[in-house]
Amino acid sequence: MSYANIEIKIIQWAEARKIIPNSTPEVQLLKAVSEMGELADATLKKDREGINYCALQDLNLVDCMEVAYDQIKNRRGTLLPSGVFQKEAT
C-alpha cells in the first residue's frame, strides 16, 4: 500500500466518525500527546509494532501507518460537536 492510499483511508475513517468536522487543532494536539505516552510505553515494553517513530527504529513509515490503521479501522462511533467520542453500541 502506498502512503497516499493509507493517508486517504485514515482521513476517510476520521471523516466518517465526524472527527474532522467536530474536532479542533488543539484537541488533536492533546490526542497526539496522549499517543506519545503510548509510544513511550511501547518503547519500554520493546513492542516494535507499537512504535511509530519509524526513522529512529529503521521502520517504513507506510508500514507503521498500516499497523496503526489496522488497529483503529474497525472502531465505530462519532465525535460529537461537544468533543466527546461516542462509541457505537455493539
Residue frames relative to the residue before (quaternion, step in Angstrom):
aa qw qx qy qz dx dy dz
M 1.0000 0.0000 0.0000 0.0000 0.00 0.00 0.00
S 0.3913 -0.7273 0.5133 0.2333 3.57 -1.00 0.76
Y 0.6727 -0.4673 0.3788 0.4309 3.56 -1.31 0.27
A 0.6650 0.5167 -0.3125 0.4395 3.59 0.85 -0.95
N 0.6574 0.5165 -0.3159 0.4487 3.61 0.96 -0.81
I 0.6982 0.4496 -0.2863 0.4779 3.59 0.84 -0.92
E 0.6026 0.5493 -0.3565 0.4562 3.60 1.09 -0.67
I 0.6509 0.5061 -0.3130 0.4714 3.59 0.94 -0.87
K 0.6427 0.5229 -0.3267 0.4547 3.61 0.92 -0.85
I 0.6655 0.4971 -0.3054 0.4656 3.60 0.93 -0.88
I 0.6601 0.4943 -0.3111 0.4725 3.60 0.93 -0.85
Q 0.6435 0.5107 -0.3243 0.4690 3.60 0.95 -0.82
W 0.6236 0.5325 -0.3317 0.4664 3.58 1.02 -0.82
A 0.6837 0.4866 -0.2819 0.4652 3.59 0.90 -0.95
E 0.6536 0.5009 -0.3183 0.4696 3.60 0.99 -0.76
A 0.6464 0.5326 -0.3200 0.4429 3.60 0.97 -0.84
R 0.7278 0.3916 -0.2246 0.5163 3.57 1.13 -0.61
K 0.4714 -0.7235 0.3814 0.3300 3.53 1.40 0.33
I 0.3023 0.7518 -0.5230 0.2645 3.58 1.14 0.62
I 0.6437 0.5306 -0.3304 0.4416 3.60 0.95 -0.84
P 0.7721 0.3649 -0.2470 0.4580 3.66 0.60 -0.94
N 0.7662 0.4069 -0.2028 0.4542 3.61 1.06 -0.63
S 0.6451 0.4949 -0.3393 0.4730 3.59 1.20 0.13
T 0.3094 -0.7170 0.5872 0.2130 3.53 -1.35 0.01
P 0.6462 -0.5030 0.3792 0.4310 3.60 -1.19 0.29
E 0.6324 0.5432 -0.3367 0.4378 3.61 1.03 -0.76
V 0.6580 0.4979 -0.3092 0.4728 3.59 0.94 -0.88
Q 0.6730 0.4907 -0.3060 0.4611 3.57 0.92 -0.86
L 0.5936 0.5471 -0.3591 0.4683 3.59 1.13 -0.58
L 0.6519 0.5003 -0.3124 0.4766 3.59 0.95 -0.84
K 0.6200 0.5232 -0.3388 0.4766 3.60 1.05 -0.72
A 0.6394 0.5257 -0.3246 0.4577 3.59 1.00 -0.81
V 0.6296 0.5198 -0.3288 0.4746 3.59 1.02 -0.78
S 0.6204 0.5333 -0.3302 0.4709 3.57 1.04 -0.78
E 0.6438 0.5180 -0.3119 0.4690 3.57 1.00 -0.85
M 0.5973 0.5584 -0.3595 0.4497 3.59 1.11 -0.65
G 0.6159 0.5332 -0.3388 0.4707 3.58 1.07 -0.70
E 0.6512 0.4983 -0.3068 0.4832 3.57 1.00 -0.82
L 0.6134 0.5448 -0.3339 0.4643 3.56 1.08 -0.74
A 0.6522 0.5056 -0.3128 0.4703 3.58 0.93 -0.90
D 0.6446 0.5190 -0.3162 0.4639 3.59 0.98 -0.85
A 0.6602 0.4999 -0.3078 0.4684 3.60 0.93 -0.90
T 0.6324 0.5337 -0.3310 0.4535 3.58 1.01 -0.79
L 0.6716 0.5011 -0.2950 0.4592 3.57 0.89 -0.94
K 0.7189 0.4218 -0.2357 0.4997 3.57 1.07 -0.75
K 0.3881 -0.7423 0.4545 0.3031 3.58 1.34 0.02
D 0.3184 0.7368 -0.5073 0.3135 3.55 1.07 0.89
R 0.2318 -0.8208 0.5069 0.1250 3.60 0.15 1.30
E 0.6355 0.5379 -0.3421 0.4357 3.60 0.99 -0.71
G 0.7047 0.4577 -0.2647 0.4731 3.57 1.10 -0.61
I 0.5942 0.5776 -0.3575 0.4307 3.57 1.27 -0.14
N 0.1227 -0.8411 0.5258 0.0306 3.58 -0.69 1.07
Y 0.5542 0.5606 -0.4460 0.4239 3.62 1.10 0.12
C 0.2252 -0.8855 0.3980 0.0830 3.42 0.59 1.42
A 0.6747 0.5252 -0.3266 0.4028 3.55 0.73 -0.98
L 0.6857 0.4844 -0.2878 0.4609 3.58 0.97 -0.81
Q 0.7309 0.3876 -0.2223 0.5158 3.56 1.19 -0.48
D 0.4306 -0.7171 0.4396 0.3271 3.57 1.33 0.17
L 0.4390 0.6619 -0.4731 0.3812 3.53 0.94 1.00
N 0.5114 -0.6394 0.4869 0.3043 3.56 -1.18 0.58
L 0.5135 -0.6752 0.4407 0.2936 3.61 -0.79 1.05
V 0.6570 0.5031 -0.3207 0.4608 3.60 0.91 -0.85
D 0.6253 0.5272 -0.3396 0.4646 3.60 1.00 -0.78
C 0.6509 0.5125 -0.3109 0.4659 3.59 0.96 -0.85
M 0.6618 0.4997 -0.3061 0.4676 3.57 0.95 -0.87
E 0.6279 0.5307 -0.3349 0.4604 3.59 1.03 -0.74
V 0.6369 0.5147 -0.3258 0.4725 3.59 0.98 -0.82
A 0.6650 0.4957 -0.3020 0.4700 3.58 0.91 -0.92
Y 0.6578 0.5052 -0.3100 0.4647 3.59 0.93 -0.89
D 0.6365 0.5321 -0.3302 0.4503 3.60 0.96 -0.82
Q 0.6543 0.5126 -0.3120 0.4602 3.59 1.11 -0.64
I 0.7776 0.3612 -0.1885 0.4789 3.62 1.04 -0.68
K 0.5283 0.7077 -0.3972 0.2495 3.59 1.09 -0.63
N 0.7364 0.4030 -0.2462 0.4845 3.62 1.03 -0.56
R 0.4478 0.6613 -0.4736 0.3712 3.58 1.24 0.12
R 0.1415 -0.8021 0.5786 0.0411 3.56 -0.85 0.99
G 0.4392 0.6620 -0.5292 0.2981 3.51 -1.12 0.72
T 0.3290 -0.7270 0.5732 0.1864 3.53 -1.37 -0.06
L 0.3622 -0.6807 0.5856 0.2502 3.54 -1.09 0.73
L 0.3172 -0.7633 0.5375 0.1668 3.57 -0.58 1.17
P 0.6520 -0.5182 0.3680 0.4136 3.60 -1.17 0.40
S 0.6103 0.5640 -0.3418 0.4389 3.60 1.22 -0.47
G 0.5461 -0.6270 0.3891 0.3965 3.57 1.29 -0.25
V 0.5549 0.5849 -0.3905 0.4444 3.59 1.29 0.05
F 0.3004 -0.7309 0.5828 0.1893 3.59 -0.91 0.92
Q 0.1558 -0.7928 0.5868 0.0527 3.54 -0.57 1.21
K 0.3064 -0.7611 0.5458 0.1702 3.57 -0.56 1.20
E 0.5005 -0.6249 0.5108 0.3132 3.52 -1.18 0.68
A 0.4811 -0.6368 0.5135 0.3152 3.56 -1.08 0.71
T 0.2994 -0.7693 0.5384 0.1692 3.56 -0.97 0.84
